[in-house]
Structure formats: structure tokens, C-alpha cells
Amino acid sequence: MLQASLADILKRIPGPKTDSWPDGEPFSDVMRHGTMSVEVFAPRGKDTQSPHDQDELYFVVSGKARFTCNGHEVAANTGDVLFVPAYAKHRFHDMSDDFVTWVVFWGPKGGES
């Protein structure tokens, strides 16, 4: 069994500063098993993520934002779940200061059909 505490993970965010994330990485790896990986994503200000090569789910645990995926925009609020197919261009914007989401990646590169 694997278990993670959101409170403990949030203490690791922001992570290291990189060219893509000059204010520090707004995410932290939580666990991995097979093709599945879990992260916590807590962007502040601007979300500059790039498309991923696996399917993914976002589970919003606090706050709110707008979410755009392949040109389609929706509200993302506490308790919502969002699906993003592999390679889809997506990002959060207009995020509240307390916006936090779990991210689950799984499956083969290119996503499931």
C-alpha cells in the first residue's frame, strides 16, 4: 500500500527553480507504480506546463481556476475532476491563491484509445 499526506507534500512546494519554473516548481512527485504516477500541483500566478505524453486526471482539492484544454474552457472548482488526454494542450489560469490539485498520470505513452 502507498499513502501520501497532502499537508506534508505541500511543504515541498515550491520545488527547485528551473528555466520553465523560475519561481520554483509548483508540483511535487508523490508516488509511482507501474505506469501510474501521482503529483500535487499548486501553481501560483502562471501555469506554464507543457502537454504530457500520458493520459491524466486532475482532482481539485482546494480553490478554483479556469481550465483550458485543446481550446475548450471550463471552471475548475474544489471537488471537480478533469480528464486530459495525452498530448493535449492544457493549462490552468485565473487561479485562486489556494488552488491545489492532485494529478494522476497513467497508461502508455500516447494515452489509451
Steps between C-alpha positions, in 0.01 A plus 500: 500500500615852425372801690570873482409800713399813310617720789849343491526527122398867496801575724723398205339754262642708346776266394826579319523800269537407133488680164136389464413591859719799606304541827541131586319190380132522604471122529642210693519131410307287745511136390553266205395147415528350153380763252313696771645806668342751735597863560363798684482811281460841663584769243512863611466779247556332165473136391766436235472122478544319170288213367581161650549169323255309723129537579440689823237585757492814716310481831452856631536494878486872576434830331378573152635581156410510136628204301563487126557175312536498121324836481202401718471698826320395819486601866707279732378508860568310822373145457518497119686242294641580154620253238776594255599264218867450424663782299203739548597864545361607838549741786341663803451876518327754724590279797406588856788531747404167660470297178635144542436187295610137505623380160494134399688387186457146369516273201720478195666795330243643261213410734236233487259476208 
